[in-house]
C-alpha cells in the first residue's frame, strides 16, 4: 500500500515536526543548530514561504511554516532536510537516513489554537528542563519575537494577539499537547478557564443547573469555541448525549 497523501492546508500554515531516526540526536554541537537555522534562512530567498515559529531540540524540531503556493510544502521540506542531512553526514562521517520516516506536516487554521500552538512550540525547552526562562534558549524563535528577526515573520502574530498579550500567554504554565489533527489537548485547568470566560465567571458545573434553553445555548457556544464534546462533558458533568444534541 502506498503512502497516504499529505493533507493540504487551506490557510497555507503547517505545523512541521521532524524527529531523528531511532530518536537519535540530529544536532551534536551549537554549530549544527546554527547551520539548520541558516538553511531555513537561505531557502527563504529562493522559495515563497514564511516561518512563524520554530524550536530546535536535540532530537526533534517544531516549525510553524506558511507556504505561499499550495503544495510547495513538499519541495520546501525536501530541500531543507536534504541539505541538512548531507551536512550532518559529511561532518560526522556517517551514512544513511538522519530523519525518522516522513516528517509530519499538520495543516493549521488561523483560529483560537494558533497562539497556543506557538506557545507549545516555544515551551519545549522549558518542559524539558533545559532552561528556566523561555528567552534563555538560543535555538527557538521566542527570542526573535522579543528582539526582531529577519527569519521569523512576527508582524502577523503580533497584530493578531498584541505584543503584551502574546508575551503574557507564553508565560502561562499550561500543560498542553497537540494531536494528529493539529488541535490542542487542554488540561483540566485550561478547560475550566475557557468555560468560565464564556460564562462570565460561572463554574462549569453550574451550567447543568440552568434552564434547559439557556443550558443548551451555552453548550452550543462552548462547542463553537473549539472545545470538544468530551472536554465539555468532563468539565460540566453533563452527559455526552446532551452535549452532542445541543
matplotlib code that plots the C-alpha trace (Angstrom):
import matplotlib.pyplot as plt

x = [0.0, 1.4, 1.8, -1.2, -1.2, -0.5, -3.4, -3.1, -3.8, -6.4, -4.6, -1.1, 0.0, 1.6, 2.9, 6.1, 7.5, 10.8, 12.5, 15.8, 15.8, 15.5, 15.2, 18.9, 20.3, 20.2, 22.3, 25.5, 27.0, 25.8, 27.2, 24.7, 21.7, 23.1, 23.6, 19.9, 18.7, 20.9, 19.5, 16.0, 17.1, 18.8, 15.8, 13.5, 15.5, 14.6, 11.2, 8.0, 7.3, 7.3, 8.4, 6.2, 7.8, 10.4, 12.2, 15.2, 15.7, 18.5, 16.5, 13.4, 12.2, 9.0, 8.4, 5.2, 5.5, 3.3, 3.6, 2.7, 1.8, -0.4, 1.6, 5.0, 5.5, 6.8, 9.6, 10.5, 10.9, 12.7, 15.3, 15.6, 16.1, 18.3, 20.7, 21.0, 21.3, 24.2, 25.9, 25.4, 26.5, 29.6, 30.6, 30.2, 31.3, 28.0, 25.7, 22.0, 18.8, 19.0, 15.3, 12.8, 10.3, 8.5, 8.3, 4.8, 3.0, -0.2, -2.5, -3.1, -6.0, -5.8, -8.1, -8.0, -5.4, -2.8, -1.2, -1.4, 0.5, 3.3, 3.4, 3.6, 6.5, 8.4, 7.9, 9.6, 13.0, 11.2, 9.3, 12.5, 14.2, 16.9, 16.1, 14.2, 13.1, 12.0, 14.3, 17.3, 17.0, 19.0, 17.6, 13.9, 12.1, 10.9, 13.9, 13.3, 9.8, 11.4, 14.3, 13.3, 14.3, 15.0, 13.9, 10.7, 7.5, 6.5, 4.1, 1.2, 1.1, 1.7, -1.0, -3.4, -2.7, -0.8, 2.7, 1.8, -0.9, 1.4, 4.1, 1.6, 0.2, 3.7, 4.4, 1.3, 2.4, -0.3, 0.3, -1.0, -0.3, -1.4, -2.9, -2.5, -5.3, -3.4, -5.9, -4.7, -5.2, -6.0, -5.5, -8.4, -7.4, -7.3, -10.7, -12.2, -10.7, -12.1, -15.6, -15.5, -14.6, -17.6, -20.0, -18.8, -17.1, -19.6, -18.2, -18.6, -20.6, -23.3, -24.3, -26.1, -28.5, -29.5, -32.9, -32.8, -32.8, -30.0, -28.1, -28.2, -27.4, -24.2, -23.3, -23.5, -21.4, -18.7, -18.6, -18.3, -15.4, -13.4, -14.0, -14.8, -17.9, -15.7, -13.9, -17.3, -18.7, -15.8, -15.8, -19.5, -20.7, -23.4, -23.8, -22.2, -25.5, -27.0, -23.8, -23.9, -27.5, -27.3]
y = [0.0, 3.4, 6.3, 8.3, 11.7, 14.6, 16.9, 20.3, 23.4, 25.9, 28.6, 27.7, 27.1, 23.8, 22.6, 20.7, 18.0, 16.3, 13.6, 11.9, 8.3, 5.9, 9.1, 9.8, 13.4, 15.4, 18.2, 17.5, 20.9, 24.5, 24.9, 22.3, 24.2, 27.4, 25.6, 24.4, 27.9, 29.3, 26.6, 27.9, 31.4, 30.6, 28.6, 31.6, 33.5, 31.1, 29.9, 31.6, 30.7, 32.2, 30.9, 32.0, 29.9, 27.2, 25.3, 23.0, 20.3, 17.8, 15.0, 16.8, 20.0, 22.0, 24.6, 26.7, 27.4, 29.1, 28.3, 30.9, 28.4, 25.5, 22.2, 23.9, 22.4, 19.1, 20.8, 23.2, 20.5, 18.1, 20.7, 21.8, 18.2, 17.0, 19.9, 19.5, 15.7, 16.0, 18.5, 16.3, 13.0, 14.7, 16.4, 13.3, 10.7, 8.8, 7.5, 6.6, 8.3, 11.1, 11.9, 9.2, 8.2, 11.1, 14.4, 15.3, 18.3, 19.1, 21.8, 24.7, 27.1, 30.7, 30.3, 30.2, 27.4, 29.4, 31.2, 28.2, 26.2, 28.8, 28.7, 24.9, 25.1, 27.7, 25.9, 22.7, 23.6, 24.8, 21.5, 19.5, 21.4, 22.9, 26.5, 28.3, 31.1, 30.9, 33.7, 31.7, 29.1, 30.2, 27.9, 28.9, 31.8, 33.1, 35.5, 36.7, 37.8, 39.9, 41.3, 41.3, 38.9, 38.6, 34.9, 35.0, 36.7, 38.3, 41.0, 38.6, 37.1, 40.3, 42.1, 39.2, 39.0, 42.1, 42.0, 42.2, 39.6, 37.3, 37.6, 37.0, 33.9, 32.5, 32.8, 30.7, 27.2, 25.4, 21.7, 21.3, 18.9, 18.8, 15.7, 14.5, 16.8, 19.8, 20.6, 21.3, 18.9, 21.1, 20.2, 20.4, 23.9, 25.4, 23.8, 25.3, 28.7, 28.8, 27.8, 30.4, 33.0, 32.1, 32.0, 35.3, 33.6, 30.9, 27.5, 24.8, 22.5, 25.3, 25.0, 21.8, 23.6, 26.2, 26.3, 23.9, 26.5, 28.6, 25.4, 24.2, 27.6, 27.7, 24.1, 25.1, 28.2, 26.1, 23.6, 26.5, 27.9, 24.8, 22.7, 19.0, 17.2, 15.1, 18.1, 19.8, 16.6, 16.1, 19.7, 20.3, 16.8, 17.0, 13.7, 13.4, 12.8, 16.1, 18.0, 16.4, 17.3, 20.9]
z = [0.0, -1.0, 1.4, 2.3, 0.6, 2.9, 3.8, 2.3, 4.4, 3.2, 5.2, 4.0, 7.6, 8.7, 12.0, 10.9, 13.2, 12.5, 14.5, 14.3, 13.2, 16.2, 18.4, 17.7, 18.0, 14.9, 16.4, 18.2, 18.6, 18.6, 15.1, 13.9, 15.3, 13.7, 10.3, 10.3, 11.1, 8.3, 5.9, 6.6, 6.0, 2.7, 1.4, 2.0, -0.6, -3.4, -2.2, -1.3, 2.3, 5.8, 9.2, 12.1, 14.9, 15.4, 18.1, 17.6, 20.2, 20.2, 18.5, 17.1, 15.6, 15.5, 12.8, 12.1, 8.4, 5.9, 2.2, -0.4, -3.2, -2.4, -2.3, -2.1, 1.4, 0.0, -2.1, 0.7, 3.3, 0.9, 0.1, 3.8, 5.1, 2.3, 2.6, 6.4, 6.3, 3.8, 6.0, 9.1, 7.5, 6.0, 9.2, 11.4, 8.7, 8.8, 6.1, 5.9, 7.0, 9.6, 9.8, 11.1, 8.4, 6.9, 8.7, 9.9, 8.3, 10.1, 8.5, 10.9, 10.8, 12.0, 14.9, 18.7, 18.6, 16.6, 19.5, 21.9, 19.1, 19.1, 22.9, 22.8, 20.3, 22.3, 25.7, 24.6, 26.2, 29.4, 29.7, 29.1, 31.9, 29.7, 30.8, 33.5, 31.2, 27.5, 26.5, 27.7, 25.0, 21.9, 19.3, 19.2, 17.7, 21.1, 21.4, 17.8, 18.7, 21.5, 19.6, 16.0, 13.2, 9.5, 9.6, 11.5, 10.3, 13.6, 12.3, 11.5, 15.0, 17.0, 15.1, 15.9, 19.6, 20.5, 21.9, 25.6, 25.3, 23.3, 26.0, 28.8, 27.2, 26.7, 30.5, 31.4, 32.6, 30.6, 30.0, 26.5, 23.7, 20.0, 18.5, 14.9, 13.7, 14.9, 17.7, 21.2, 24.0, 27.0, 30.7, 33.2, 34.4, 30.9, 30.0, 33.2, 32.5, 28.9, 30.1, 32.8, 30.2, 28.1, 31.2, 32.7, 35.6, 36.4, 37.4, 34.7, 37.0, 37.3, 33.7, 34.4, 36.8, 34.2, 32.5, 29.5, 26.8, 28.3, 29.1, 25.6, 24.2, 26.3, 25.4, 21.7, 22.3, 24.1, 21.1, 18.7, 20.7, 19.9, 23.0, 22.2, 23.5, 25.7, 27.2, 27.9, 29.4, 31.7, 33.0, 33.4, 34.4, 31.7, 29.7, 26.3, 24.6, 25.9, 24.9, 21.4, 20.8, 21.9]

ax = plt.figure().add_subplot(projection="3d")
ax.plot(x, y, z, "-o")
ax.set_aspect("equal")
plt.show()
